[in-house]
Amino acid sequence: MDASRDAVDADVDVDASRDADVVIVGAGPNGLMLACELGLAGLRPVVLEREPGPGTEAKANGLVGQVVTMMDRRGLYEALAGRARPEPSRFYMFAALPLNLGLLDESPVHTLPVPQPRLVRALAERAAELGADVRYGHALAGLEQDGHGVRADVDGPAGTYRISARYLVGADGGHSTTRKLCGIGFPGVSLDRITRRWGEVSVPGELIDAATGGLDVPGHGLVLPFLGERTERGGFSFAPLPGRPPTIATMEWDRPGPDAPMTLDELRDSVRRVLGADVPIGPPDGDGPHALRRLTGGNNRRAERFRDGRVFLLGDAAHVDPAGGQGLNLGMQDALNLGWKLAADVRGAAPAGLLDSYDAERRPAARRVEMYARAVGALLAPGDDVTGLRELVGELLADAGAVRRVGELIAGTDVRYDMGARDPHPLVGRCAPDLDLHTPDGPVRLAELARTGRPLLIDRTDNGSPTGIVGDRVHAVTAKTTRHDDGLRNVAGSGLAGGGDVTAVLVRPDSYVAWASSSPRPSAAELDELGAAVRRWFGGPG
């Protein structure tokens, strides 16, 4: 184990009267991401999962948005993607309308095609390496809390037992037991007109377009992979995931299925209605289980609060939207936001109000995804009036400014946190861009430095004055940048007009910028603001 991890471990004050510092309910991607974050900070969470083992159903086909870059910043990206660093997508779709991200200097959208079972396995392995205790077949049955901790009743394979912890986090999905036990309302709307069908299938090799990897449907035309298509009768998509049978999915209005399990014939019929053409799909190759599902209806809902005393909600337990990959992006970033804050509190290093910032920061992010999901649903609906609206929106998406706005919404990079500064630098409150840095110890990327989970100061000022301010709670790195014209330059090219050539940035463990300067020699007032930012987010003298 590396030295930085040992140093963190030494700071942890474990209360022997408790069974765990944090109990996490739910071992899906969101709960396991939180377990990894807590483990990175030296804590040993207990994760309760009612299912007997890791999920094998491909509920999602990959990651979209800012969470892809965060997987890189936690050292998980390369093994899942097969390449060293994420590259921005130059093309994407918005409500089955083409989104030409090549119009931008730098695309905000990143994608990582990976079946959810593989993602869950990777996160479970990392959580175990970091000391998490993942208990499959253990379901939350009851809980109570006071000002000192939480006590949870758990139904396990050997019977019911009680576990105590400082905090409990519900990452147990849209039907969250945690949320219900806390009496937290879940207002919103349910949608019952839409039926989605999807299945892992086999398709004849001659229908696969060699140039694009798309599906060339006789009588219809080419359907590009992963991007989706809307017709007057519904939606269709083709997802050829690496190492898995391809997935075909449809979406229809007012076409509910029978009261019987989904079949390939039902999927074939749905494809025929949507595309007006037959696709000769067959059973998938290889070992199962294979996805074959029907889902009628959906929800747009948000919990009335994301915190109830010592209990927190994240992911679908806090918000559900039919937003596809954006929903998983949202939930995993909930975990990234909450993890370091919980760890700081457990270690006695959290400044006042730090845990309250979780709800304050993540609720607006959830609202943005809800808005996105509603807009996409409206633009995908059948009808001539919707077709006219789509033509207009398609014209608007020829403008680079509109493409940037939609791209940032898809990626989740449009959310800017309030960092408490009176007149913040344009980069403050946003996720830090990756940088290639030249340090006294050699070249390194910001993404690599972020893998310790510690706060970072990147200092490329002339006099190194910011480094003298931050104290030992922040990892200060003196560096020169070698990317983007030798600096954190052209910030306006990333949609952050006025940023100029940034000379120093203070980066939180979740990669959001808490302070920044564009001065070669920051003024006394700027350094005071840096000290205030350190105290606000990391405590200590700053």
Kinemage of the C-alpha trace (Angstrom):
@kinemage 1
@onewidth
@group {chain A} dominant
@subgroup {mainchain}
@vectorlist {calphas} color= white
{ca met a 1} P 0.000 0.000 0.000
{ca asp a 2} L 1.365 3.415 -0.927
{ca ala a 3} L 2.617 6.007 1.518
{ca ser a 4} L -0.226 8.457 0.911
{ca arg a 5} L -2.774 5.760 1.802
{ca asp a 6} L -0.844 4.870 4.964
{ca ala a 7} L -0.874 8.501 6.009
{ca val a 8} L -4.632 8.677 5.593
{ca asp a 9} L -5.115 5.454 7.567
{ca ala a 10} L -3.141 6.830 10.474
{ca asp a 11} L -5.528 9.777 10.787
{ca val a 12} L -8.703 7.719 11.050
{ca asp a 13} L -10.248 7.702 14.513
{ca val a 14} L -12.332 4.541 14.657
{ca asp a 15} L -14.914 4.443 17.440
{ca ala a 16} L -14.771 0.902 18.785
{ca ser a 17} L -18.369 1.169 20.020
{ca arg a 18} L -19.594 1.210 16.432
{ca asp a 19} L -19.539 -1.620 13.931
{ca ala a 20} L -18.715 0.710 11.023
{ca asp a 21} L -18.087 4.346 10.259
{ca val a 22} L -20.559 4.268 7.361
{ca val a 23} L -23.151 1.713 6.248
{ca ile a 24} L -24.144 1.852 2.583
{ca val a 25} L -27.411 0.231 1.523
{ca gly a 26} L -27.158 -0.970 -2.071
{ca ala a 27} L -24.245 -2.442 -4.046
{ca gly a 28} L -25.078 -1.052 -7.460
{ca pro a 29} L -22.726 1.347 -9.259
{ca asn a 30} L -23.666 4.276 -7.020
{ca gly a 31} L -23.261 2.495 -3.690
{ca leu a 32} L -20.014 0.842 -4.759
{ca met a 33} L -18.654 4.150 -6.061
{ca leu a 34} L -19.287 5.628 -2.622
{ca ala a 35} L -17.597 2.629 -0.976
{ca cys a 36} L -14.542 3.247 -3.157
{ca glu a 37} L -14.468 6.928 -2.222
{ca leu a 38} L -14.684 6.176 1.488
{ca gly a 39} L -12.049 3.478 1.194
{ca leu a 40} L -9.749 5.880 -0.622
{ca ala a 41} L -10.022 8.175 2.418
{ca gly a 42} L -9.109 5.341 4.799
{ca leu a 43} L -12.582 4.326 5.987
{ca arg a 44} L -13.942 0.775 5.929
{ca pro a 45} L -17.632 0.987 5.004
{ca val a 46} L -20.086 -1.888 5.229
{ca val a 47} L -22.201 -2.323 2.092
{ca leu a 48} L -25.536 -4.162 2.400
{ca glu a 49} L -27.042 -5.669 -0.751
{ca arg a 50} L -30.295 -7.624 -0.642
{ca glu a 51} L -29.485 -9.603 -3.802
{ca pro a 52} L -27.407 -12.777 -3.353
{ca gly a 53} L -24.576 -11.541 -5.572
{ca pro a 54} L -23.460 -8.816 -7.972
{ca gly a 55} L -26.060 -7.895 -10.562
{ca thr a 56} L -25.789 -9.735 -13.885
{ca glu a 57} L -28.427 -7.781 -15.824
{ca ala a 58} L -27.206 -5.090 -18.211
{ca lys a 59} L -29.517 -2.330 -16.986
{ca ala a 60} L -27.221 0.254 -18.592
{ca asn a 61} L -24.940 -0.010 -21.600
{ca gly a 62} L -22.288 2.453 -20.531
{ca leu a 63} L -21.363 5.762 -18.978
{ca val a 64} L -21.947 9.182 -20.502
{ca gly a 65} L -20.684 12.539 -19.325
{ca gln a 66} L -18.396 13.861 -16.659
{ca val a 67} L -18.335 10.609 -14.704
{ca val a 68} L -16.229 9.109 -17.520
{ca thr a 69} L -13.401 11.525 -16.760
{ca met a 70} L -13.870 10.836 -13.068
{ca met a 71} L -13.322 7.134 -13.690
{ca asp a 72} L -9.950 8.168 -15.098
{ca arg a 73} L -9.291 10.275 -12.010
{ca arg a 74} L -9.840 7.231 -9.843
{ca gly a 75} L -7.652 4.918 -11.930
{ca leu a 76} L -10.577 2.829 -13.207
{ca tyr a 77} L -10.842 4.023 -16.782
{ca glu a 78} L -7.982 2.254 -18.523
{ca ala a 79} L -8.992 -1.266 -17.502
{ca leu a 80} L -12.588 -0.683 -18.616
{ca ala a 81} L -11.863 1.198 -21.839
{ca gly a 82} L -8.632 -0.408 -23.015
{ca arg a 83} L -6.927 2.950 -23.508
{ca ala a 84} L -5.016 5.288 -21.254
{ca arg a 85} L -7.225 8.378 -21.124
{ca pro a 86} L -10.701 9.491 -22.204
{ca glu a 87} L -11.106 11.277 -25.505
{ca pro a 88} L -14.001 13.680 -26.094
{ca ser a 89} L -16.804 12.523 -28.361
{ca arg a 90} L -17.072 14.466 -31.600
{ca phe a 91} L -20.613 13.324 -32.294
{ca tyr a 92} L -23.594 12.427 -30.150
{ca met a 93} L -27.384 12.520 -30.288
{ca phe a 94} L -29.910 14.655 -28.467
{ca ala a 95} L -33.410 13.145 -28.571
{ca ala a 96} L -32.342 11.222 -31.708
{ca leu a 97} L -31.248 14.488 -33.335
{ca pro a 98} L -27.615 14.732 -34.488
{ca leu a 99} L -25.391 16.766 -32.183
{ca asn a 100} L -22.232 17.753 -34.053
{ca leu a 101} L -19.776 18.263 -31.213
{ca gly a 102} L -17.070 18.769 -33.820
{ca leu a 103} L -18.308 22.370 -34.074
{ca leu a 104} L -16.706 23.025 -30.665
{ca asp a 105} L -13.058 23.644 -29.822
{ca glu a 106} L -13.385 20.920 -27.214
{ca ser a 107} L -16.351 18.611 -26.725
{ca pro a 108} L -17.691 18.314 -23.166
{ca val a 109} L -19.138 14.842 -23.831
{ca his a 110} L -17.250 11.634 -23.046
{ca thr a 111} L -18.595 8.113 -23.369
{ca leu a 112} L -17.520 4.735 -22.037
{ca pro a 113} L -19.403 1.767 -23.496
{ca val a 114} L -19.354 -0.843 -20.749
{ca pro a 115} L -22.122 -3.241 -19.677
{ca gln a 116} L -23.343 -2.503 -16.172
{ca pro a 117} L -22.410 -5.962 -14.805
{ca arg a 118} L -18.797 -5.371 -15.806
{ca leu a 119} L -18.842 -1.901 -14.260
{ca val a 120} L -20.273 -3.323 -11.035
{ca arg a 121} L -17.581 -6.013 -10.901
{ca ala a 122} L -14.815 -3.446 -11.390
{ca leu a 123} L -16.197 -1.197 -8.652
{ca ala a 124} L -16.762 -4.141 -6.288
{ca glu a 125} L -13.182 -5.305 -6.765
{ca arg a 126} L -11.815 -1.819 -6.126
{ca ala a 127} L -14.020 -1.368 -3.051
{ca ala a 128} L -12.799 -4.691 -1.635
{ca glu a 129} L -9.161 -3.724 -2.321
{ca leu a 130} L -9.764 -0.546 -0.319
{ca gly a 131} L -11.233 -2.449 2.614
{ca ala a 132} L -15.006 -2.289 2.107
{ca asp a 133} L -17.090 -5.120 3.565
{ca val a 134} L -19.682 -5.924 0.872
{ca arg a 135} L -22.403 -8.229 2.229
{ca tyr a 136} L -24.604 -9.858 -0.395
{ca gly a 137} L -27.933 -11.286 0.708
{ca his a 138} L -28.265 -8.702 3.501
{ca ala a 139} L -31.323 -6.422 3.395
{ca leu a 140} L -32.080 -3.329 5.453
{ca ala a 141} L -35.153 -3.998 7.580
{ca gly a 142} L -35.260 -1.073 9.995
{ca leu a 143} L -33.260 1.856 11.293
{ca glu a 144} L -33.183 4.409 14.047
{ca gln a 145} L -30.855 7.318 14.677
{ca asp a 146} L -29.892 9.936 17.208
{ca gly a 147} L -27.298 12.685 17.366
{ca his a 148} L -24.472 10.182 17.757
{ca gly a 149} L -25.153 7.524 15.146
{ca val a 150} L -27.449 5.168 13.272
{ca arg a 151} L -28.547 1.663 14.196
{ca ala a 152} L -29.812 -0.533 11.379
{ca asp a 153} L -31.657 -3.854 11.571
{ca val a 154} L -30.541 -6.200 8.815
{ca asp a 155} L -32.084 -9.416 7.495
{ca gly a 156} L -29.173 -11.681 6.547
{ca pro a 157} L -28.798 -15.317 5.520
{ca ala a 158} L -28.306 -16.337 9.167
{ca gly a 159} L -31.135 -14.203 10.540
{ca thr a 160} L -31.696 -10.630 11.675
{ca tyr a 161} L -28.932 -8.626 13.331
{ca arg a 162} L -28.214 -5.005 14.226
{ca ile a 163} L -25.317 -2.895 12.977
{ca ser a 164} L -24.358 0.557 14.241
{ca ala a 165} L -22.532 3.315 12.367
{ca arg a 166} L -21.946 7.021 12.406
{ca tyr a 167} L -23.786 7.442 9.118
{ca leu a 168} L -25.984 5.415 6.789
{ca val a 169} L -26.349 6.090 3.059
{ca gly a 170} L -29.252 4.777 1.000
{ca ala a 171} L -28.148 3.853 -2.508
{ca asp a 172} L -30.924 1.305 -2.803
{ca gly a 173} L -32.750 2.478 -5.907
{ca gly a 174} L -36.030 4.086 -6.799
{ca his a 175} L -37.989 1.901 -4.356
{ca ser a 176} L -35.510 2.764 -1.598
{ca thr a 177} L -36.201 1.123 1.752
{ca thr a 178} L -33.922 3.703 3.340
{ca arg a 179} L -35.996 6.595 2.045
{ca lys a 180} L -39.241 4.987 3.165
{ca leu a 181} L -37.941 4.195 6.664
{ca cys a 182} L -36.912 7.835 7.059
{ca gly a 183} L -40.351 9.029 5.938
{ca ile a 184} L -38.872 11.138 3.125
{ca gly a 185} L -41.431 12.007 0.462
{ca phe a 186} L -40.742 11.268 -3.209
{ca pro a 187} L -42.911 13.692 -5.177
{ca gly a 188} L -43.050 13.762 -8.953
{ca val a 189} L -44.978 12.313 -11.848
{ca ser a 190} L -45.404 8.814 -13.233
{ca leu a 191} L -45.592 8.225 -16.971
{ca asp a 192} L -47.663 5.286 -18.190
{ca arg a 193} L -47.935 5.785 -21.971
{ca ile a 194} L -44.414 4.687 -22.874
{ca thr a 195} L -43.307 1.060 -23.182
{ca arg a 196} L -39.630 0.260 -23.602
{ca arg a 197} L -38.450 -3.133 -24.798
{ca trp a 198} L -34.886 -4.309 -25.084
{ca gly a 199} L -32.964 -7.506 -25.444
{ca glu a 200} L -29.552 -8.929 -26.131
{ca val a 201} L -29.830 -10.639 -29.506
{ca ser a 202} L -27.915 -11.957 -32.497
{ca val a 203} L -28.141 -10.310 -35.924
{ca pro a 204} L -26.825 -11.554 -39.269
{ca gly a 205} L -23.268 -10.403 -39.861
{ca glu a 206} L -24.100 -9.044 -43.300
{ca leu a 207} L -26.332 -6.402 -41.697
{ca ile a 208} L -23.410 -4.859 -39.769
{ca asp a 209} L -21.919 -1.868 -41.576
{ca ala a 210} L -18.141 -2.298 -41.616
{ca ala a 211} L -17.419 1.429 -41.678
{ca thr a 212} L -19.585 2.522 -38.748
{ca gly a 213} L -20.473 -0.645 -36.839
{ca gly a 214} L -24.125 0.298 -37.316
{ca leu a 215} L -27.060 -1.866 -38.302
{ca asp a 216} L -28.109 -1.672 -41.967
{ca val a 217} L -31.814 -2.528 -41.844
{ca pro a 218} L -33.278 -3.684 -45.184
{ca gly a 219} L -36.131 -1.421 -46.171
{ca his a 220} L -35.165 1.241 -43.634
{ca gly a 221} L -31.492 2.132 -43.840
{ca leu a 222} L -28.447 2.498 -41.575
{ca val a 223} L -28.935 2.902 -37.823
{ca leu a 224} L -25.715 4.174 -36.240
{ca pro a 225} L -24.513 2.349 -33.110
{ca phe a 226} L -25.521 3.681 -29.673
{ca leu a 227} L -27.156 6.848 -31.035
{ca gly a 228} L -30.826 6.001 -31.408
{ca glu a 229} L -33.412 6.924 -34.002
{ca arg a 230} L -36.930 8.333 -33.850
{ca thr a 231} L -39.718 7.541 -36.285
{ca glu a 232} L -43.354 8.643 -36.282
{ca arg a 233} L -44.135 5.390 -34.507
{ca gly a 234} L -41.477 5.275 -31.795
{ca gly a 235} L -37.758 4.951 -31.097
{ca phe a 236} L -35.115 2.365 -31.970
{ca ser a 237} L -31.487 1.848 -30.988
{ca phe a 238} L -28.701 -0.641 -31.646
{ca ala a 239} L -25.882 -1.078 -29.110
{ca pro a 240} L -23.040 -3.475 -30.023
{ca leu a 241} L -21.246 -3.578 -26.680
{ca pro a 242} L -17.735 -5.040 -26.490
{ca gly a 243} L -17.727 -8.597 -25.164
{ca arg a 244} L -21.522 -8.852 -25.104
{ca pro a 245} L -24.250 -9.707 -27.614
{ca pro a 246} L -25.647 -6.560 -29.261
{ca thr a 247} L -28.662 -4.942 -27.630
{ca ile a 248} L -31.697 -3.841 -29.630
{ca ala a 249} L -34.186 -1.530 -27.942
{ca thr a 250} L -37.487 0.076 -28.874
{ca met a 251} L -39.724 2.715 -27.351
{ca glu a 252} L -43.423 2.993 -28.188
{ca trp a 253} L -46.373 5.040 -27.026
{ca asp a 254} L -49.661 3.378 -26.057
{ca arg a 255} L -48.388 -0.118 -26.871
{ca pro a 256} L -48.282 -1.971 -23.529
{ca gly a 257} L -47.281 -5.605 -23.587
{ca pro a 258} L -49.217 -8.659 -22.441
{ca asp a 259} L -49.269 -9.907 -18.855
{ca ala a 260} L -46.525 -12.400 -19.655
{ca pro a 261} L -42.732 -12.424 -19.793
{ca met a 262} L -41.064 -10.623 -22.677
{ca thr a 263} L -40.215 -12.746 -25.728
{ca leu a 264} L -38.057 -12.306 -28.816
{ca asp a 265} L -41.205 -12.412 -30.961
{ca glu a 266} L -42.609 -9.457 -29.025
{ca leu a 267} L -39.351 -7.548 -29.580
{ca arg a 268} L -39.420 -8.409 -33.304
{ca asp a 269} L -43.000 -7.140 -33.592
{ca ser a 270} L -42.105 -3.923 -31.813
{ca val a 271} L -39.130 -3.327 -34.126
{ca arg a 272} L -41.384 -3.895 -37.147
{ca arg a 273} L -43.913 -1.331 -35.900
{ca val a 274} L -41.266 1.288 -35.124
{ca leu a 275} L -39.085 0.945 -38.233
{ca gly a 276} L -41.660 -0.318 -40.705
{ca ala a 277} L -39.209 -3.092 -41.579
{ca asp a 278} L -38.184 -6.489 -40.263
{ca val a 279} L -34.897 -7.057 -38.480
{ca pro a 280} L -33.995 -10.786 -38.399
{ca ile a 281} L -32.937 -11.008 -34.771
{ca gly a 282} L -32.243 -14.310 -33.059
{ca pro a 283} L -31.251 -15.596 -29.634
{ca pro a 284} L -27.926 -14.222 -28.373
{ca asp a 285} L -24.715 -16.195 -28.552
{ca gly a 286} L -22.666 -17.107 -25.491
{ca asp a 287} L -23.425 -17.794 -21.871
{ca gly a 288} L -26.225 -15.909 -20.136
{ca pro a 289} L -28.061 -14.550 -18.435
{ca his a 290} L -29.079 -12.275 -21.300
{ca ala a 291} L -31.278 -9.216 -21.046
{ca leu a 292} L -34.810 -9.444 -22.425
{ca arg a 293} L -37.097 -6.949 -20.743
{ca arg a 294} L -40.173 -4.816 -21.067
{ca leu a 295} L -40.789 -1.703 -19.001
{ca thr a 296} L -44.043 0.214 -19.168
{ca gly a 297} L -44.135 3.684 -17.690
{ca gly a 298} L -41.473 5.644 -15.871
{ca asn a 299} L -41.009 8.326 -13.262
{ca asn a 300} L -39.657 11.827 -12.807
{ca arg a 301} L -39.229 12.130 -9.050
{ca arg a 302} L -36.932 13.740 -6.498
{ca ala a 303} L -36.761 13.124 -2.781
{ca glu a 304} L -37.984 16.003 -0.612
{ca arg a 305} L -34.539 16.052 0.974
{ca phe a 306} L -31.321 14.166 0.343
{ca arg a 307} L -30.363 14.172 4.029
{ca asp a 308} L -32.230 13.206 7.163
{ca gly a 309} L -29.932 13.700 10.134
{ca arg a 310} L -27.278 10.999 9.820
{ca val a 311} L -28.921 9.337 6.816
{ca phe a 312} L -28.211 10.362 3.223
{ca leu a 313} L -29.746 9.378 -0.110
{ca leu a 314} L -27.952 9.159 -3.424
{ca gly a 315} L -28.594 7.902 -6.941
{ca asp a 316} L -32.071 6.577 -7.716
{ca ala a 317} L -32.952 6.613 -4.016
{ca ala a 318} L -32.781 10.423 -4.268
{ca his a 319} L -33.992 11.010 -7.828
{ca val a 320} L -35.327 8.961 -10.731
{ca asp a 321} L -35.641 10.107 -14.317
{ca pro a 322} L -35.911 8.185 -17.606
{ca ala a 323} L -32.648 9.808 -18.668
{ca gly a 324} L -30.539 6.771 -19.606
{ca gly a 325} L -26.797 7.257 -19.186
{ca gln a 326} L -27.294 10.719 -17.709
{ca gly a 327} L -29.050 9.145 -14.721
{ca leu a 328} L -26.050 6.949 -13.944
{ca asn a 329} L -23.734 9.924 -14.447
{ca leu a 330} L -25.815 11.833 -11.917
{ca gly a 331} L -25.885 9.062 -9.316
{ca met a 332} L -22.189 8.232 -9.447
{ca gln a 333} L -21.343 11.915 -9.108
{ca asp a 334} L -23.591 12.045 -6.054
{ca ala a 335} L -21.234 9.439 -4.594
{ca leu a 336} L -18.144 11.406 -5.592
{ca asn a 337} L -19.588 14.530 -3.990
{ca leu a 338} L -20.639 12.859 -0.741
{ca gly a 339} L -17.729 10.485 -0.178
{ca trp a 340} L -14.967 12.921 0.707
{ca lys a 341} L -17.312 15.001 2.843
{ca leu a 342} L -18.424 12.018 4.933
{ca ala a 343} L -14.822 10.897 5.315
{ca ala a 344} L -13.747 14.353 6.504
{ca asp a 345} L -16.520 14.377 9.098
{ca val a 346} L -15.667 10.897 10.391
{ca arg a 347} L -12.024 11.904 10.703
{ca gly a 348} L -12.941 15.075 12.593
{ca ala a 349} L -11.605 17.307 9.823
{ca ala a 350} L -14.866 18.622 8.371
{ca pro a 351} L -15.556 22.347 8.651
{ca ala a 352} L -19.006 23.433 9.786
{ca gly a 353} L -21.711 22.933 7.179
{ca leu a 354} L -19.711 20.635 4.929
{ca leu a 355} L -22.250 17.794 4.989
{ca asp a 356} L -25.108 20.215 4.330
{ca ser a 357} L -23.429 21.195 1.058
{ca tyr a 358} L -24.248 17.750 -0.365
{ca asp a 359} L -27.961 18.513 -0.749
{ca ala a 360} L -27.261 22.120 -1.757
{ca glu a 361} L -24.959 21.033 -4.592
{ca arg a 362} L -26.568 17.849 -5.858
{ca arg a 363} L -30.222 18.902 -5.835
{ca pro a 364} L -29.720 21.475 -8.637
{ca ala a 365} L -27.806 18.844 -10.594
{ca ala a 366} L -30.753 16.460 -10.245
{ca arg a 367} L -33.100 19.199 -11.389
{ca arg a 368} L -31.048 19.657 -14.572
{ca val a 369} L -31.257 15.961 -15.400
{ca glu a 370} L -35.000 16.012 -14.759
{ca met a 371} L -35.337 18.895 -17.209
{ca tyr a 372} L -33.210 17.035 -19.753
{ca ala a 373} L -35.334 13.883 -19.436
{ca arg a 374} L -38.572 15.813 -19.888
{ca ala a 375} L -37.230 17.639 -22.949
{ca val a 376} L -36.002 14.424 -24.562
{ca gly a 377} L -39.323 12.703 -23.885
{ca ala a 378} L -41.237 15.557 -25.515
{ca leu a 379} L -38.979 15.556 -28.594
{ca leu a 380} L -39.226 11.781 -29.060
{ca ala a 381} L -43.022 11.613 -28.881
{ca pro a 382} L -45.012 10.725 -32.009
{ca gly a 383} L -47.055 13.271 -33.938
{ca asp a 384} L -46.764 15.837 -36.722
{ca asp a 385} L -46.498 18.701 -34.254
{ca val a 386} L -43.510 17.044 -32.588
{ca thr a 387} L -41.968 16.471 -36.021
{ca gly a 388} L -42.243 20.193 -36.720
{ca leu a 389} L -40.663 21.011 -33.371
{ca arg a 390} L -37.828 18.600 -34.127
{ca glu a 391} L -37.152 20.340 -37.434
{ca leu a 392} L -36.795 23.660 -35.627
{ca val a 393} L -34.572 22.229 -32.879
{ca gly a 394} L -32.476 20.528 -35.553
{ca glu a 395} L -31.875 23.910 -37.191
{ca leu a 396} L -30.900 25.437 -33.860
{ca leu a 397} L -28.388 22.628 -33.315
{ca ala a 398} L -26.430 23.850 -36.337
{ca asp a 399} L -25.249 26.710 -34.094
{ca ala a 400} L -22.110 26.064 -32.040
{ca gly a 401} L -23.525 27.909 -29.016
{ca ala a 402} L -26.602 25.692 -28.931
{ca val a 403} L -24.458 22.577 -29.390
{ca arg a 404} L -22.285 23.623 -26.458
{ca arg a 405} L -25.265 24.250 -24.208
{ca val a 406} L -26.868 20.892 -25.002
{ca gly a 407} L -23.533 19.061 -24.843
{ca glu a 408} L -22.813 20.448 -21.390
{ca leu a 409} L -26.303 19.472 -20.265
{ca ile a 410} L -25.734 15.900 -21.481
{ca ala a 411} L -22.327 15.748 -19.806
{ca gly a 412} L -23.430 17.375 -16.565
{ca thr a 413} L -20.736 20.024 -16.921
{ca asp a 414} L -23.330 22.809 -16.986
{ca val a 415} L -23.693 22.586 -13.204
{ca arg a 416} L -21.680 25.198 -11.314
{ca tyr a 417} L -21.421 24.881 -7.559
{ca asp a 418} L -21.547 27.912 -5.281
{ca met a 419} L -18.116 27.969 -3.652
{ca gly a 420} L -18.889 30.991 -1.470
{ca ala a 421} L -16.684 33.491 -3.303
{ca arg a 422} L -18.009 37.018 -3.858
{ca asp a 423} L -16.651 37.445 -7.394
{ca pro a 424} L -15.423 33.998 -8.415
{ca his a 425} L -13.026 33.204 -11.214
{ca pro a 426} L -14.873 31.652 -14.214
{ca leu a 427} L -13.365 28.248 -13.434
{ca val a 428} L -14.525 28.217 -9.800
{ca gly a 429} L -17.443 25.894 -9.133
{ca arg a 430} L -16.801 23.818 -12.238
{ca cys a 431} L -15.011 20.527 -12.744
{ca ala a 432} L -11.293 21.055 -13.351
{ca pro a 433} L -10.077 20.177 -16.850
{ca asp a 434} L -7.426 17.517 -17.172
{ca leu a 435} L -3.924 18.920 -17.635
{ca asp a 436} L -0.569 17.581 -18.658
{ca leu a 437} L 1.784 18.983 -16.026
{ca his a 438} L 5.562 19.204 -15.851
{ca thr a 439} L 6.635 18.978 -12.210
{ca pro a 440} L 10.043 18.713 -10.512
{ca asp a 441} L 9.324 14.969 -10.244
{ca gly a 442} L 8.530 14.620 -13.940
{ca pro a 443} L 5.449 14.756 -16.180
{ca val a 444} L 2.070 13.902 -14.687
{ca arg a 445} L -1.578 14.505 -15.475
{ca leu a 446} L -4.016 16.171 -13.117
{ca ala a 447} L -6.120 13.015 -13.474
{ca glu a 448} L -3.239 10.966 -12.062
{ca leu a 449} L -2.702 13.344 -9.145
{ca ala a 450} L -6.432 13.168 -8.341
{ca arg a 451} L -6.272 9.402 -7.771
{ca thr a 452} L -5.249 9.861 -4.130
{ca gly a 453} L -8.615 11.486 -3.399
{ca arg a 454} L -6.891 14.416 -1.666
{ca pro a 455} L -7.474 18.130 -2.265
{ca leu a 456} L -5.008 19.532 -4.807
{ca leu a 457} L -3.375 22.865 -5.441
{ca ile a 458} L -1.784 23.262 -8.870
{ca asp a 459} L 0.593 26.204 -8.546
{ca arg a 460} L 2.302 27.599 -11.646
{ca thr a 461} L 2.673 31.154 -10.389
{ca asp a 462} L 5.963 33.018 -10.622
{ca asn a 463} L 6.577 33.113 -6.884
{ca gly a 464} L 4.747 30.031 -5.569
{ca ser a 465} L 2.780 32.155 -3.120
{ca pro a 466} L -0.388 29.993 -3.200
{ca thr a 467} L 1.600 26.974 -1.999
{ca gly a 468} L 2.488 28.848 1.171
{ca ile a 469} L -1.170 29.404 1.994
{ca val a 470} L -2.828 25.999 1.795
{ca gly a 471} L -1.225 24.066 4.660
{ca asp a 472} L -0.804 20.307 4.961
{ca arg a 473} L -4.435 19.341 4.284
{ca val a 474} L -3.933 20.105 0.587
{ca his a 475} L -1.456 18.401 -1.735
{ca ala a 476} L 0.361 21.319 -3.365
{ca val a 477} L 2.050 20.655 -6.709
{ca thr a 478} L 4.373 23.193 -8.302
{ca ala a 479} L 4.107 22.719 -12.035
{ca lys a 480} L 4.056 24.051 -15.535
{ca thr a 481} L 1.361 22.914 -17.911
{ca thr a 482} L 2.169 21.474 -21.306
{ca arg a 483} L -1.320 21.268 -22.785
{ca his a 484} L -3.512 23.919 -24.427
{ca asp a 485} L -0.774 26.308 -25.520
{ca asp a 486} L 1.421 25.774 -22.461
{ca gly a 487} L -1.069 26.553 -19.763
{ca leu a 488} L -4.557 26.445 -18.377
{ca arg a 489} L -5.117 28.696 -21.333
{ca asn a 490} L -8.053 29.491 -23.567
{ca val a 491} L -10.521 28.716 -20.843
{ca ala a 492} L -13.061 30.433 -23.069
{ca gly a 493} L -12.576 27.561 -25.496
{ca ser a 494} L -14.152 25.321 -22.869
{ca gly a 495} L -17.177 27.573 -22.534
{ca leu a 496} L -15.697 29.542 -19.607
{ca ala a 497} L -15.230 32.972 -21.133
{ca gly a 498} L -12.924 35.302 -19.252
{ca gly a 499} L -10.790 32.602 -17.692
{ca gly a 500} L -7.593 33.637 -19.432
{ca asp a 501} L -4.328 31.860 -18.613
{ca val a 502} L -5.001 30.262 -15.242
{ca thr a 503} L -1.923 30.155 -13.042
{ca ala a 504} L -3.251 28.339 -9.960
{ca val a 505} L -6.231 26.185 -9.039
{ca leu a 506} L -7.459 24.653 -5.793
{ca val a 507} L -9.277 21.409 -6.605
{ca arg a 508} L -11.555 19.513 -4.240
{ca pro a 509} L -11.379 15.688 -4.060
{ca asp a 510} L -14.407 15.482 -6.386
{ca ser a 511} L -12.394 17.513 -8.951
{ca tyr a 512} L -14.435 20.710 -8.592
{ca val a 513} L -12.466 23.949 -8.494
{ca ala a 514} L -12.773 25.803 -5.178
{ca trp a 515} L -10.451 28.717 -6.071
{ca ala a 516} L -8.478 29.867 -9.109
{ca ser a 517} L -6.272 32.724 -10.212
{ca ser a 518} L -4.995 34.008 -13.533
{ca ser a 519} L -2.327 36.211 -11.964
{ca pro a 520} L 1.378 35.337 -12.331
{ca arg a 521} L 1.742 36.816 -8.822
{ca pro a 522} L -1.629 36.619 -7.025
{ca ser a 523} L -2.554 39.675 -4.978
{ca ala a 524} L -2.947 39.678 -1.227
{ca ala a 525} L -6.720 39.749 -1.695
{ca glu a 526} L -6.577 36.673 -3.945
{ca leu a 527} L -4.433 34.839 -1.418
{ca asp a 528} L -6.920 35.753 1.313
{ca glu a 529} L -9.652 34.223 -0.840
{ca leu a 530} L -7.535 31.097 -1.253
{ca gly a 531} L -7.154 30.808 2.521
{ca ala a 532} L -10.882 31.268 2.966
{ca ala a 533} L -11.556 28.517 0.398
{ca val a 534} L -9.226 26.118 2.219
{ca arg a 535} L -10.969 26.803 5.530
{ca arg a 536} L -14.435 26.547 3.989
{ca trp a 537} L -13.861 23.155 2.372
{ca phe a 538} L -11.033 21.450 4.237
{ca gly a 539} L -10.872 23.082 7.667
{ca gly a 540} L -7.600 23.886 9.383
{ca pro a 541} L -5.817 27.230 9.532
{ca gly a 542} L -5.588 27.859 5.749
